[in-house]
Amino acid sequence: MTPELRLIRYFVAVAQEGNVTRAAEGLHISQPSLSAAIKQLEEQLGVELLKRLGGRVTITPAGELLLERGRALLEHADTVAEEVRHRQSAGSARLRLGLTPTARYGIAPEFLGACSTEAPAMMIYTSEDTTGALLRDVGAGRLDLAITFCASEPVQGVQLEPLRDEPAVVHLPADHPLAMRSHVTLHDLAGETILVAASRDSSGFTDRVLTAFAEAGIAPKTRPDPYPDLGLQAVREGLGVVIYARSAFPDRLAGSAFVPLGPPLTLPFQLAVRDGMKTAPMRMVLAIAESLSLAKT
């Protein structure tokens, strides 16, 4: 017969105290009840665990083994119970999540879907903004966390957790001469106008693209995107082409072509959280984010 966890806890208390009376006081039960519980445990195991010598007790070899293993068992049981309680409190939490528009069609719905599966009672309120604004809002406590894109200058008190690196594509008009290529290089784009972010709040994306050109020995012609739609309208108007994440756009987009860039250039998504945010809901969200990251590696 497998003894109850309660009986093992009682035995460990007696073995550590070396005295039944003091152990009973610590457990807030009567001394006769504790003695009866230890006797019940010995009968269930079929071994003698303690030798009684007056008011003192000594531990038998079998008792020494149970003391060692019992401590580990009780510690594990306490950990499991705490995790279950945290899971309940995490699942019913409310979180404010900021989203970069770049995550709108890809990682954001995937992340929110995973949260609804893993923690269906968790309420997540979302809002969109530029990466720079999201970082400031997380740092100021206006948001609990945010999915950012190409964040290069973290705000004080904000920690960036890697979420996913996505290979860049070149967004071209569907009738562009390069649109039917299997891939394009930065040198293929040397004569094109490259659309970059108009706002400093998205400067991390611009810096990453321009650094890639510089490392290839190319000084491209650039133009700030006049529209807040990730280059969509500007590309269609022939104002330039944009190097971006494919998941920023719907799977099918009439009038547009998305051609892989080679050699690959990766554009990172990150999860921004405040330093010191160790609550149960935040730990659960970080675990979900990590699972999504690992799933795509």
C-alpha positions as CSV (number, residue, x, y, z in Angstrom):
1,M,0.0,0.0,0.0
2,T,1.3,3.5,-0.9
3,P,1.1,5.6,2.2
4,E,-0.6,9.0,2.3
5,L,1.5,12.1,1.7
6,R,0.2,13.4,5.1
7,L,1.8,10.4,6.9
8,I,5.1,11.0,5.3
9,R,5.0,14.7,6.2
10,Y,4.3,13.7,9.9
11,F,7.2,11.2,9.9
12,V,9.7,13.8,8.5
13,A,8.6,16.3,11.2
14,V,9.2,13.7,13.9
15,A,12.5,12.6,12.5
16,Q,13.8,16.1,12.1
17,E,12.7,17.1,15.7
18,G,13.8,13.8,17.3
19,N,10.8,14.2,19.6
20,V,7.2,13.4,19.1
21,T,5.8,16.0,21.4
22,R,7.7,18.9,19.8
23,A,6.8,17.6,16.3
24,A,3.1,17.4,17.3
25,E,3.3,21.0,18.5
26,G,4.8,22.2,15.2
27,L,2.2,20.3,13.3
28,H,-0.7,21.6,15.5
29,I,-2.0,18.1,16.3
30,S,-2.1,16.1,19.5
31,Q,0.8,13.9,20.5
32,P,-1.3,10.7,20.6
33,S,-2.7,11.4,17.1
34,L,0.9,11.9,15.8
35,S,2.1,8.7,17.4
36,A,-0.9,6.8,15.9
37,A,-0.1,8.2,12.5
38,I,3.6,7.1,12.7
39,K,2.5,3.6,13.7
40,Q,0.0,3.5,10.8
41,L,2.8,4.5,8.4
42,E,5.1,1.7,9.8
43,E,2.3,-0.8,9.4
44,Q,1.6,0.2,5.8
45,L,5.3,0.0,4.9
46,G,5.9,-3.1,7.0
47,V,9.1,-1.7,8.5
48,E,10.2,0.0,11.7
49,L,11.0,3.6,11.1
50,L,11.7,5.0,14.6
51,K,12.9,3.5,17.9
52,R,11.4,5.1,21.0
53,L,13.8,5.7,23.9
54,G,11.9,7.6,26.6
55,G,11.0,11.0,25.2
56,R,13.6,10.8,22.4
57,V,13.3,8.8,19.1
58,T,16.1,7.5,16.9
59,I,15.8,6.7,13.2
60,T,16.3,3.2,11.9
61,P,18.2,2.6,8.6
62,A,14.8,2.3,6.8
63,G,13.7,5.6,8.5
64,E,16.9,7.3,7.2
65,L,16.0,6.3,3.7
66,L,12.5,7.5,4.1
67,L,13.7,10.8,5.6
68,E,15.9,11.5,2.6
69,R,13.4,10.5,-0.1
70,G,10.5,11.9,1.9
71,R,12.0,15.4,2.0
72,A,12.4,15.4,-1.8
73,L,8.9,14.0,-2.3
74,L,7.4,16.7,-0.1
75,E,9.3,19.4,-1.8
76,H,8.2,18.2,-5.2
77,A,4.6,18.0,-4.0
78,D,4.7,21.6,-2.7
79,T,6.2,22.8,-6.0
80,V,3.4,21.0,-7.9
81,A,0.8,22.6,-5.7
82,E,2.3,26.0,-6.1
83,E,2.4,25.7,-9.9
84,V,-1.2,24.6,-10.0
85,R,-2.2,27.6,-8.0
86,H,-0.1,29.9,-10.2
87,R,-1.7,28.3,-13.3
88,Q,-5.2,29.2,-12.0
89,S,-4.2,32.8,-11.1
90,A,-2.4,33.2,-14.4
91,G,-5.2,31.9,-16.4
92,S,-7.7,34.4,-15.0
93,A,-5.4,37.4,-15.3
94,R,-5.8,40.6,-17.4
95,L,-2.9,41.8,-19.5
96,R,-2.4,44.8,-21.8
97,L,-0.5,43.7,-24.9
98,G,0.9,46.2,-27.5
99,L,1.4,45.1,-31.1
100,T,3.6,46.4,-33.9
101,P,1.4,46.6,-37.1
102,T,4.1,44.4,-38.6
103,A,2.8,41.5,-36.5
104,R,-0.8,41.9,-37.6
105,Y,-1.1,38.9,-39.9
106,G,1.5,36.6,-38.6
107,I,3.0,36.3,-35.2
108,A,0.3,38.3,-33.3
109,P,-2.7,36.1,-34.2
110,E,-0.4,33.0,-33.6
111,F,0.6,34.3,-30.2
112,L,-2.9,35.2,-29.2
113,G,-4.2,31.9,-30.4
114,A,-1.6,30.1,-28.3
115,C,-2.6,32.2,-25.3
116,S,-6.3,31.3,-25.8
117,T,-5.4,27.6,-25.9
118,E,-3.0,27.6,-23.0
119,A,-4.8,30.1,-20.8
120,P,-8.4,30.4,-22.0
121,A,-9.5,32.5,-19.1
122,M,-6.8,35.1,-19.5
123,M,-8.1,38.4,-20.9
124,I,-5.7,40.2,-23.2
125,Y,-6.4,43.7,-24.3
126,T,-4.5,44.7,-27.5
127,S,-3.5,48.0,-29.1
128,E,-1.2,48.8,-32.1
129,D,1.5,51.4,-32.3
130,T,5.1,51.9,-33.5
131,T,7.9,49.9,-31.9
132,G,9.3,53.0,-30.2
133,A,6.0,54.0,-28.7
134,L,5.4,50.5,-27.5
135,L,8.7,50.4,-25.7
136,R,7.9,53.7,-23.9
137,D,4.5,52.4,-22.9
138,V,5.9,49.2,-21.5
139,G,8.5,51.1,-19.6
140,A,5.9,53.6,-18.2
141,G,3.6,50.7,-17.2
142,R,0.9,51.7,-19.6
143,L,1.4,48.2,-21.2
144,D,2.3,45.0,-19.6
145,L,4.2,43.7,-22.6
146,A,4.5,44.3,-26.4
147,I,5.4,42.5,-29.6
148,T,8.0,44.8,-31.3
149,F,9.8,44.7,-34.6
150,C,13.5,45.4,-35.1
151,A,13.8,47.1,-31.7
152,S,17.3,48.5,-31.5
153,E,17.2,51.0,-28.6
154,P,15.5,49.5,-25.6
155,V,14.0,51.9,-23.1
156,Q,15.4,51.9,-19.6
157,G,13.7,49.3,-17.5
158,V,12.4,47.3,-20.5
159,Q,13.8,43.8,-21.3
160,L,13.7,42.5,-24.9
161,E,13.1,38.7,-25.2
162,P,13.8,37.2,-28.7
163,L,10.6,36.0,-30.2
164,R,11.3,35.2,-33.9
165,D,13.7,36.1,-36.7
166,E,12.0,36.3,-40.1
167,P,13.8,36.3,-43.4
168,A,13.2,39.5,-45.3
169,V,11.5,39.8,-48.7
170,V,11.4,42.6,-51.2
171,H,7.9,44.0,-51.7
172,L,7.5,45.0,-55.4
173,P,4.7,46.0,-57.7
174,A,3.4,42.8,-59.4
175,D,4.5,44.2,-62.9
176,H,8.1,45.1,-61.7
177,P,10.9,43.5,-63.8
178,L,12.2,41.7,-60.7
179,A,8.8,40.4,-59.6
180,M,9.2,37.0,-61.3
181,R,12.7,36.3,-59.9
182,S,13.1,33.4,-57.4
183,H,15.1,35.8,-55.3
184,V,16.8,39.2,-55.6
185,T,20.1,40.5,-54.1
186,L,20.9,43.9,-52.7
187,H,23.0,44.6,-55.8
188,D,19.8,44.0,-57.9
189,L,18.2,46.8,-55.9
190,A,21.1,49.2,-56.2
191,G,19.1,51.3,-58.8
192,E,15.8,51.2,-56.9
193,T,14.4,53.7,-54.4
194,I,14.3,51.9,-51.1
195,L,11.5,52.9,-48.8
196,V,12.5,53.4,-45.2
197,A,10.5,54.4,-42.0
198,A,9.5,58.0,-41.8
199,S,9.4,57.9,-38.0
200,R,12.3,57.6,-35.5
201,D,10.0,55.2,-33.6
202,S,10.7,52.6,-36.4
203,S,14.4,53.5,-36.8
204,G,15.5,50.0,-35.8
205,F,14.0,48.6,-39.0
206,T,15.6,51.3,-41.2
207,D,19.0,50.9,-39.5
208,R,18.9,47.1,-40.1
209,V,18.2,47.6,-43.8
210,L,20.7,50.3,-44.4
211,T,23.4,48.5,-42.5
212,A,22.9,45.5,-44.8
213,F,23.4,47.7,-47.9
214,A,26.5,49.3,-46.3
215,E,28.0,45.9,-45.6
216,A,27.4,45.0,-49.3
217,G,29.2,48.2,-50.3
218,I,26.0,49.9,-51.7
219,A,24.7,53.4,-51.0
220,P,21.1,53.1,-52.0
221,K,18.7,55.9,-52.8
222,T,16.1,56.0,-50.0
223,R,12.8,57.7,-49.4
224,P,10.8,57.9,-46.2
225,D,7.5,56.1,-46.6
226,P,4.8,58.8,-46.8
227,Y,2.0,56.4,-45.7
228,P,1.6,54.6,-42.3
229,D,0.8,51.2,-44.0
230,L,4.2,49.4,-44.1
231,G,5.0,50.5,-47.6
232,L,1.9,49.1,-49.2
233,Q,0.5,52.2,-50.9
234,A,3.9,53.7,-51.7
235,V,5.0,50.5,-53.6
236,R,1.7,50.5,-55.5
237,E,2.3,54.1,-56.5
238,G,5.8,53.3,-57.8
239,L,7.5,55.5,-55.1
240,G,9.9,52.7,-54.3
241,V,10.3,49.2,-53.1
242,V,10.5,48.0,-49.5
243,I,12.5,45.3,-47.8
244,Y,10.2,43.9,-45.1
245,A,8.8,40.8,-43.3
246,R,6.4,38.8,-45.4
247,S,4.1,38.1,-42.5
248,A,3.3,41.8,-42.3
249,F,0.9,41.3,-45.2
250,P,-2.0,39.0,-46.1
251,D,-1.2,35.7,-47.8
252,R,-2.7,37.0,-51.0
253,L,-2.4,40.7,-52.0
254,A,-3.4,41.7,-55.5
255,G,-1.0,44.0,-57.3
256,S,2.0,43.0,-55.1
257,A,4.9,40.6,-55.4
258,F,7.0,39.4,-52.5
259,V,10.5,38.1,-53.6
260,P,12.9,36.5,-51.1
261,L,16.1,38.5,-50.5
262,G,19.4,36.6,-51.0
263,P,21.7,36.2,-49.2
264,P,19.0,36.2,-46.4
265,L,18.6,39.2,-44.1
266,T,16.7,38.4,-40.9
267,L,14.3,40.9,-39.3
268,P,13.6,40.2,-35.6
269,F,10.4,40.3,-33.6
270,Q,10.9,40.7,-29.9
271,L,8.7,40.6,-26.8
272,A,9.2,43.6,-24.6
273,V,8.5,43.3,-20.9
274,R,9.3,45.4,-17.9
275,D,12.3,44.4,-15.8
276,G,11.2,42.6,-12.7
277,M,7.8,41.4,-14.0
278,K,7.8,38.0,-12.4
279,T,4.1,37.5,-11.9
280,A,2.5,34.1,-12.7
281,P,0.6,35.5,-15.7
282,M,3.8,37.0,-17.1
283,R,5.7,33.7,-16.6
284,M,3.0,31.9,-18.5
285,V,3.1,34.4,-21.4
286,L,6.9,34.2,-21.6
287,A,6.6,30.4,-21.7
288,I,4.1,30.6,-24.5
289,A,6.3,33.1,-26.4
290,E,9.3,30.7,-26.0
291,S,7.3,27.8,-27.3
292,L,6.4,29.8,-30.4
293,S,10.0,30.8,-30.9
294,L,11.2,27.2,-30.6
295,A,8.5,26.0,-33.0
296,K,9.9,28.1,-35.8
297,T,13.6,27.4,-35.3
